[in-house]
Amino acid sequence: MKKKLAGMFMASTIFAGMLAGCGTAKESSGGNSDTIKLGVNLELSGNVASYGESMAKGIEMAVDEINKSGGVDGKQFDIVKVDNKSEAAEATNGIIKLTSQDKVTAVIGAATSGNTVAQAQIANDTKTVLMAPGGTSPTVTVDDKGKVREFVFRTSFIDPFQGTVAANFASDILKVNDAAILADNSSDYAKGLSSSFKETFKAKGGKVVAEEAYVAKDTDFRATLTRIKAKNPSFIFIPGYYEEVGLIVKQARELGIDVPLVGADGWDSPKLVDLAGAEALNNTYLINHYSSEDPDEKVQNFVTAFKEKNKGEAPNAFNALGYDTVYFLADAIKRAGSTDSSKIQAELAKTKDLSLVTGVVTIDKNHHPIKTATILEYKDGKQVFNTKVNP
């Protein structure tokens, strides 16, 4: 306890000193006119490390490409990386370090909504651009009072969109009239998806016959799944993260639940197959940001380059989002013609029809990207491209 309190006191002291000098927008190249210091605050260990590790690979690949092609206006990106350990408090400590000690121009991260929101106020207070590659909760860029966080932007689409896509997929493609929801009650991400799914599904005439919850780090879901099975749903929506979802899918199939199971981008990890088993994942689907099987030329060029760099490994959506976030930021810096944070912020807000791997992006008034979503299906443990859904 003493160690924890001491750490909190130190962080508060650093933050207080940092705020004393943040009244105006900053222009920074990390103390070197030839470099642009880029902070990366990701889940490199802990509960959802798979997401952070994947994003880091994408970020590093994009930085390497940009630097080798001459950088941005002749300046090279210099990555300063911190591990938030999949914890909100560590994400806060990470952005404090990056802004006050490392004096980065911008920060990319975190992979999850909660760990991104934990940085958002500090980003705004210090006028540091914060780029969220995978934070899908609306609260990442808009606070609980409905005010847009001026310096925070995202590359991923938002939770309500994913929930709506899932409901439309269930109703229009799978043609089901009733569904159950099993969501992580400890996660803003899962709660947001559940809410939008339920609202859209009911509006289309569907009936939610069961709603159950679990919390992160649960491992035994049999009692909950048995209650759901008793309601005989035609479809189960499971918004959550791969660590629990893998066990849920495995246990559901063991209990004889063979209906379609559908989730969102939180499922997207190679570890999902290890946890659930390839056979159990048959007849499951997820809404995601992109597919490596998408025939689009830009996507296939990225896939080829990534495989060459990573021993034949196909890039997942978190690889692609990390990669796109760097190019999104680089485009704004180039248009701004400056590393001044307010000028970069203004150009990010003006982004329109920017072609990235995960789609063509236009930023709306809430700093959300208007872009497509992809439906993937698991077949024998492999993700197979199904279709794209327009916003």
Buried (B, 14 or more C-beta within 10 A) or exposed (E): EEEEEEEEEEBEEBBEEBBEEBEEBBEBBBEEEEBBBBBBBBBBBBBBBBBBBBBBBBBBBBBBBBBEEEBBEEBBBBBBBBBBBBBBBBBBBBBBBBBBEBBBBBBBBBBBBBBBBBBBBBBBBBBBBBBBBBBBBBBBBBBEEEEBBBBBBBBBBBBBBBBBBBBBBBBEBBEBBBBBBBBBBBBBBBBBBBBBBBBBBEEEEBEBBBBBBBEBEBEEBEEBBEEBBEBEBBBBBBBBBBBBBBBBBBBBBEBEBEBBBBBBBBBBBBEBBEBBBEEBBBBBBBBBBBBBBBEBEBBBEBBEBBBEBEEEEBBBBBBBBBBBBBBBBBBBBBBBEBBBBBBBBBBBBEBEEBEBBBBBBBBEEBBBBBBBBBBBBBEEBEBEBBEBBEB
